[in-house]
Amino acid sequence: GHAFMIMDLLGPNLQDLMMLCGGKFSLKTSLLLIIQI
């Protein structure tokens, strides 16, 4: 899925965020992260 592609781009920091979010990313969250890149 696109979430794993984003994880590869951002690295461990995004994985930490996912753990804080319960390991689930909504589409809105993913888009916000992409915009900030």
Secondary structure, DSSP 4 states (H G I P E B T S, - for coil): -HHHHHHHHHTHHHHHHHHHTTS---HHHHHHHHHH-
